[in-house]
Amino acid sequence: MSQNAPLSTRAILEKLIAFPTVCRTENVELIDWIETFLRDLGARCLRVPGEQPGRFNLFASIGPETDDGIVLSGHSDVVPVEGQPWTTDPFALTERDGRLYGRGTSDMKGFLACMLVAARHAAQRQNLRAPLHLAFSYDEEIGCVGVHSLLRDLATQGFKARGCVIGEPTGLHVISGHKGKLAAKVTCYGLAAHSANPARGCNAISLAANMVKTIEALQEELKHSGTVDEHFEVPYSTMQVGLIRGGVALNIVPDLCDIQFEMRLLPGADPQPWLDRLREEATRLCAATPHARIEIETLNAYPGLDTSENVTFLRDIMRITGDNRASRIGFGTEGGLFNDYLNMPVVVCGPGSIDRAHKADEFILPEELDAGELFVKRIVETLL
């Protein structure tokens, strides 16, 4: 018997949770299982390897080969569990007190399970007018870095579709926009010396502290004189330092210190002028400080999403969910990349809550999973 027939959405989720696909690790076993599931349904599958061994994107299609299909998309990776006080096995779906616990239940293997049910539902229907496409990516949690290879392949093939639903946990409310992100690293090089005579050295931590002050000053400019969009909870672009590392001993003038900062950018906002300002300050600081050197590099970035509420696809999804208006969110998704690479409208909508993501004892409610299943089935029934 095919593995598809007996599996409910919850049973599929149980299977998916059992694969510990933590970001920066292999996801090949999960992709193998999903691809087998989909090929049993007659799906056309495209597996796209990533740059790292054992990591793959998967793209599957069911139905006619036309340009007016719909894409359901989700990432296969989850965040680490180390250091978190879990009271259940994070990689075993556990039902307790009316909740389904496990890493990825909300973010976002719950939606992956719904995607597979949608595929089965589409395969069972007669005379689909348009195809259902499913996209499974990797390493979304570290800056949406994995999906690029898949989207490049699809763009090269001239792939087209009516629209894409990114199933991040939104409580099944339709999201039309989110901020973009840029992560960067500032490395400060000084000159080591004995702390008894610090003037003989160049303190890299002091250089970094100046750069932190500059970032904070730029943040204030962004807040008070930059672009504003009141549809967001934080209505302006932000810039903040999240990591700093420097020094080896208290009695040594440190010769190396690095900081990492991120920008959360309103859709369409250009980070380059702000990075240029930061580099100008680095140049000025080095010119005024003997032995100082500062390097600034971008670590990763992804664009924001801005889907007009006049787009037919967005309105179609809103009719399914019953939303009267679409919202915007502060956290990022792969949606902006789908829009940029493939020039298609994108909405974010999926079961569960982002407030439970990345925490110990992450969970989804059974009724939320059921609602997610109904949501994707209605997409198949009404739009395909």
C-alpha positions as CSV (number, residue, x, y, z in Angstrom):
1,M,0.0,0.0,0.0
2,S,1.2,3.5,-0.8
3,Q,2.5,5.4,2.3
4,N,0.1,8.3,1.4
5,A,-3.2,6.5,1.9
6,P,-3.4,6.1,5.7
7,L,-1.6,9.2,6.9
8,S,-3.6,12.1,8.4
9,T,-2.2,15.6,8.6
10,R,-1.2,14.9,12.2
11,A,0.5,11.6,11.2
12,I,2.4,13.4,8.5
13,L,3.5,16.1,10.9
14,E,4.7,13.3,13.3
15,K,6.9,12.0,10.5
16,L,8.3,15.4,9.7
17,I,9.0,16.4,13.3
18,A,11.1,13.2,13.7
19,F,13.6,14.5,11.2
20,P,15.9,16.8,13.1
21,T,16.5,19.2,10.3
22,V,18.2,21.9,12.3
23,C,19.5,24.8,10.1
24,R,23.0,24.4,8.9
25,T,22.6,20.6,9.0
26,E,21.6,18.1,6.3
27,N,17.9,17.7,5.3
28,V,18.4,14.9,2.8
29,E,16.5,12.3,4.7
30,L,13.4,14.5,5.1
31,I,13.6,15.5,1.4
32,D,13.8,11.8,0.5
33,W,10.7,11.0,2.5
34,I,8.7,14.0,1.0
35,E,9.8,13.2,-2.5
36,T,8.7,9.5,-2.2
37,F,5.4,10.7,-0.8
38,L,4.9,13.0,-3.7
39,R,6.1,10.7,-6.4
40,D,3.6,8.1,-5.1
41,L,0.9,10.7,-6.0
42,G,2.3,11.1,-9.5
43,A,3.9,14.4,-8.9
44,R,6.7,15.8,-11.1
45,C,9.6,16.5,-8.8
46,L,12.7,18.6,-9.2
47,R,15.4,18.3,-6.5
48,V,17.9,21.1,-6.4
49,P,21.1,20.7,-4.4
50,G,22.5,23.4,-2.2
51,E,26.1,24.5,-2.0
52,Q,26.6,22.3,1.1
53,P,26.5,18.5,0.9
54,G,23.3,16.9,2.1
55,R,21.1,20.0,1.8
56,F,18.4,20.2,-0.9
57,N,15.4,22.2,-2.1
58,L,12.5,20.2,-3.6
59,F,9.9,21.5,-6.1
60,A,6.9,19.4,-7.1
61,S,4.0,19.8,-9.4
62,I,0.6,18.1,-9.8
63,G,-1.8,18.8,-12.6
64,P,-1.6,20.3,-16.1
65,E,1.6,22.0,-17.2
66,T,0.2,25.5,-17.5
67,D,1.4,28.9,-16.3
68,D,-1.6,29.7,-14.0
69,G,-0.9,27.4,-11.1
70,I,-0.4,28.2,-7.4
71,V,2.7,27.6,-5.3
72,L,2.5,26.5,-1.7
73,S,5.9,27.0,0.0
74,G,7.6,26.2,3.3
75,H,11.1,25.8,4.7
76,S,12.3,22.4,5.9
77,D,14.7,23.6,8.5
78,V,14.1,24.4,12.2
79,V,16.1,26.3,14.8
80,P,18.3,24.5,17.3
81,V,17.0,23.2,20.6
82,E,20.3,23.2,22.6
83,G,20.1,25.1,25.8
84,Q,16.3,25.3,25.8
85,P,14.3,23.8,28.8
86,W,12.1,21.4,26.8
87,T,9.8,19.3,28.8
88,T,9.2,16.9,25.8
89,D,11.4,15.3,23.2
90,P,11.6,18.2,20.6
91,F,11.8,15.7,17.8
92,A,8.9,13.5,18.7
93,L,5.4,14.9,18.3
94,T,3.8,14.8,21.7
95,E,0.2,15.5,22.5
96,R,-0.4,16.9,26.0
97,D,-3.2,19.1,27.4
98,G,-4.7,19.7,24.0
99,R,-1.5,20.8,22.4
100,L,0.9,19.1,19.9
101,Y,4.5,19.8,21.0
102,G,7.6,19.5,18.9
103,R,10.3,21.6,17.2
104,G,8.8,23.0,14.0
105,T,5.1,22.3,14.9
106,S,4.3,26.0,14.3
107,D,7.4,27.1,12.4
108,M,6.7,25.5,10.0
109,K,6.4,21.8,9.6
110,G,2.7,22.1,10.5
111,F,2.3,23.8,7.1
112,L,4.5,21.3,5.3
113,A,2.1,18.6,6.5
114,C,-0.8,20.6,5.1
115,M,1.1,21.0,1.8
116,L,1.4,17.2,1.5
117,V,-2.3,16.8,2.2
118,A,-3.1,19.4,-0.4
119,A,-1.0,17.5,-2.9
120,R,-2.9,14.3,-2.2
121,H,-6.2,16.2,-2.4
122,A,-5.2,17.7,-5.8
123,A,-4.0,14.3,-7.1
124,Q,-7.4,12.8,-6.2
125,R,-9.4,15.5,-8.1
126,Q,-10.5,15.1,-11.6
127,N,-9.7,17.6,-14.3
128,L,-7.6,20.2,-12.4
129,R,-7.7,23.4,-14.4
130,A,-4.3,24.5,-13.2
131,P,-1.3,22.9,-11.4
132,L,-0.5,22.8,-7.7
133,H,3.2,23.5,-7.1
134,L,5.0,22.7,-3.8
135,A,8.3,24.3,-2.8
136,F,10.4,23.0,0.1
137,S,13.5,25.0,1.0
138,Y,16.4,24.7,3.5
139,D,18.3,27.1,5.7
140,E,15.6,29.7,5.8
141,E,16.3,30.3,9.5
142,I,19.7,31.7,8.8
143,G,18.7,34.4,6.4
144,C,16.8,32.6,3.6
145,V,20.0,31.4,2.1
146,G,19.0,28.0,0.8
147,V,16.1,28.9,-1.5
148,H,18.2,30.9,-4.0
149,S,19.4,27.9,-6.0
150,L,15.8,26.7,-6.5
151,L,14.5,30.1,-7.5
152,R,17.4,30.6,-9.9
153,D,16.6,27.3,-11.6
154,L,12.9,28.1,-11.8
155,A,13.6,31.6,-13.2
156,T,16.0,30.1,-15.8
157,Q,13.2,27.7,-16.9
158,G,10.8,30.6,-17.3
159,F,8.5,29.3,-14.6
160,K,5.3,31.2,-14.1
161,A,2.4,30.9,-11.7
162,R,-0.6,32.9,-10.5
163,G,0.8,33.4,-7.0
164,C,2.5,31.9,-4.0
165,V,1.5,31.2,-0.4
166,I,4.3,31.1,2.1
167,G,2.9,29.2,5.0
168,E,4.7,30.8,7.9
169,P,2.6,30.8,11.1
170,T,0.2,33.8,11.0
171,G,-2.9,32.3,12.6
172,L,-4.2,31.9,9.1
173,H,-4.5,35.6,8.7
174,V,-3.3,36.9,5.3
175,I,-0.1,38.9,5.3
176,S,0.7,41.1,2.3
177,G,4.0,42.6,3.4
178,H,7.0,42.2,5.6
179,K,10.3,43.9,6.2
180,G,13.6,42.9,4.5
181,K,16.8,42.1,6.4
182,L,20.5,42.8,6.0
183,A,23.0,41.3,8.4
184,A,26.6,42.6,8.4
185,K,29.8,42.2,10.3
186,V,32.2,45.0,11.3
187,T,35.7,43.7,12.1
188,C,38.1,46.1,14.0
189,Y,41.8,45.5,14.0
190,G,44.1,47.3,16.4
191,L,47.6,46.6,17.9
192,A,48.2,44.4,20.9
193,A,50.1,45.8,23.9
194,H,50.6,45.3,27.6
195,S,47.8,47.0,29.5
196,A,50.4,48.7,31.8
197,N,51.1,51.0,28.8
198,P,48.0,51.0,26.6
199,A,49.2,54.0,24.6
200,R,51.6,51.7,22.8
201,G,48.7,49.7,21.4
202,C,45.5,50.3,19.5
203,N,42.4,49.1,21.3
204,A,40.2,47.2,18.9
205,I,37.3,47.2,21.4
206,S,37.4,51.0,21.6
207,L,37.2,51.1,17.8
208,A,34.2,48.7,17.9
209,A,32.6,50.9,20.6
210,N,32.8,53.9,18.3
211,M,31.2,51.9,15.5
212,V,28.4,50.8,17.8
213,K,27.8,54.5,18.7
214,T,27.7,55.3,14.9
215,I,25.1,52.5,14.3
216,E,23.0,53.8,17.2
217,A,23.1,57.3,15.7
218,L,22.1,56.0,12.3
219,Q,19.2,54.2,14.0
220,E,18.0,57.4,15.4
221,E,18.1,59.0,12.0
222,L,16.2,56.1,10.5
223,K,13.6,56.4,13.3
224,H,13.1,60.2,13.0
225,S,13.8,61.1,9.4
226,G,13.6,57.9,7.4
227,T,10.6,56.5,5.6
228,V,7.6,55.5,7.7
229,D,4.9,52.9,7.1
230,E,2.2,52.9,9.8
231,H,1.0,49.5,8.7
232,F,3.9,47.9,10.5
233,E,4.1,47.6,14.3
234,V,7.5,49.3,14.1
235,P,6.7,51.7,11.3
236,Y,10.3,52.5,10.3
237,S,13.5,50.6,9.3
238,T,15.7,49.6,12.2
239,M,19.4,49.0,12.8
240,Q,20.8,47.3,15.9
241,V,23.9,45.5,17.1
242,G,23.3,42.0,18.3
243,L,26.7,40.4,18.8
244,I,30.1,41.6,19.9
245,R,33.3,39.7,20.5
246,G,36.8,40.9,21.4
247,G,39.7,40.6,23.7
248,V,41.7,37.7,25.1
249,A,42.8,38.8,28.5
250,L,42.2,41.8,30.8
251,N,45.9,42.8,30.8
252,I,46.2,42.8,27.0
253,V,45.2,45.7,24.8
254,P,42.9,43.9,22.3
255,D,44.0,43.8,18.7
256,L,40.7,42.3,17.4
257,C,37.1,42.9,17.9
258,D,34.1,42.3,15.7
259,I,30.4,43.2,16.0
260,Q,27.5,42.0,14.0
261,F,24.4,44.1,13.3
262,E,21.3,43.8,11.3
263,M,18.9,46.1,9.5
264,R,15.2,45.4,9.3
265,L,14.1,47.4,6.3
266,L,10.8,48.6,5.1
267,P,9.8,47.1,1.7
268,G,11.7,48.9,-1.0
269,A,14.1,50.6,1.4
270,D,17.7,50.8,0.2
271,P,20.3,49.9,2.9
272,Q,23.3,51.1,0.8
273,P,23.3,54.8,1.9
274,W,23.4,53.8,5.5
275,L,26.2,51.3,4.9
276,D,28.1,54.0,3.0
277,R,27.7,56.3,6.0
278,L,29.0,53.6,8.3
279,R,32.0,53.1,6.0
280,E,32.7,56.8,6.0
281,E,32.8,56.8,9.8
282,A,35.2,53.8,9.7
283,T,37.5,55.6,7.3
284,R,37.5,58.7,9.4
285,L,38.2,56.7,12.6
286,C,41.1,54.8,11.0
287,A,42.6,58.0,9.7
288,A,42.6,59.5,13.2
289,T,43.8,56.3,14.9
290,P,47.3,54.9,14.3
291,H,47.4,51.1,13.6
292,A,43.6,51.0,13.2
293,R,41.8,49.1,10.4
294,I,38.1,48.4,10.0
295,E,36.4,46.1,7.6
296,I,32.6,45.9,6.9
297,E,31.1,42.9,5.1
298,T,27.5,41.9,4.4
299,L,26.7,38.4,5.7
300,N,23.3,37.9,4.2
301,A,20.3,39.8,3.0
302,Y,16.8,39.2,1.7
303,P,14.2,41.7,0.4
304,G,11.0,42.8,2.0
305,L,7.6,41.9,0.6
306,D,5.0,44.4,-0.6
307,T,1.9,42.8,-2.3
308,S,-0.8,45.3,-3.3
309,E,-4.2,44.6,-2.0
310,N,-5.5,45.2,-5.5
311,V,-3.8,42.0,-6.7
312,T,-6.5,39.4,-7.6
313,F,-4.5,36.5,-6.1
314,L,-4.3,38.2,-2.7
315,R,-8.1,38.9,-2.7
316,D,-8.7,35.3,-3.7
317,I,-6.8,34.1,-0.6
318,M,-8.6,36.6,1.6
319,R,-11.9,35.2,0.4
320,I,-10.8,31.7,1.5
321,T,-9.6,32.9,5.0
322,G,-12.5,35.4,5.5
323,D,-10.1,38.3,6.2
324,N,-11.4,41.7,5.4
325,R,-7.9,43.2,5.1
326,A,-4.4,42.0,4.9
327,S,-1.8,42.8,7.5
328,R,2.0,43.4,7.6
329,I,4.5,41.7,9.9
330,G,8.0,42.6,11.2
331,F,9.6,39.2,10.8
332,G,10.9,38.1,7.4
333,T,10.1,35.2,5.0
334,E,11.2,33.9,1.6
335,G,8.3,35.8,0.1
336,G,10.3,38.7,-1.2
337,L,12.7,36.4,-2.9
338,F,9.9,34.5,-4.7
339,N,8.5,37.9,-5.9
340,D,11.9,39.1,-7.0
341,Y,13.1,36.0,-8.8
342,L,9.7,34.9,-10.3
343,N,7.8,38.2,-10.5
344,M,4.7,36.7,-8.9
345,P,2.4,37.9,-6.2
346,V,3.1,36.4,-2.8
347,V,1.1,36.2,0.4
348,V,2.1,34.8,3.8
349,C,-0.5,32.7,5.5
350,G,-0.3,29.6,7.6
351,P,-1.5,27.8,10.8
352,G,0.0,28.4,14.2
353,S,1.6,31.4,15.9
354,I,5.0,33.0,15.4
355,D,4.9,33.8,19.2
356,R,5.6,30.1,19.9
357,A,8.5,29.8,17.4
358,H,12.1,29.4,18.4
359,K,11.1,28.6,22.0
360,A,11.2,25.6,24.2
361,D,8.0,23.5,24.1
362,E,6.9,24.9,20.7
363,F,3.4,23.7,19.9
364,I,0.5,23.9,17.5
365,L,-3.1,23.3,18.5
366,P,-4.9,20.3,16.8
367,E,-7.7,22.7,15.7
368,E,-5.1,25.0,14.1
369,L,-3.7,22.1,12.1
370,D,-7.2,21.1,11.0
371,A,-7.8,24.7,9.9
372,G,-4.6,24.7,7.9
373,E,-5.7,21.5,6.2
374,L,-9.0,23.0,5.3
375,F,-7.3,26.2,4.1
376,V,-5.1,24.4,1.6
377,K,-7.9,22.1,0.4
378,R,-10.0,25.1,-0.3
379,I,-7.2,26.6,-2.4
380,V,-7.2,23.4,-4.4
381,E,-10.9,23.3,-4.8
382,T,-11.6,27.0,-5.5
383,L,-8.5,28.2,-7.3
384,L,-7.4,25.2,-9.3
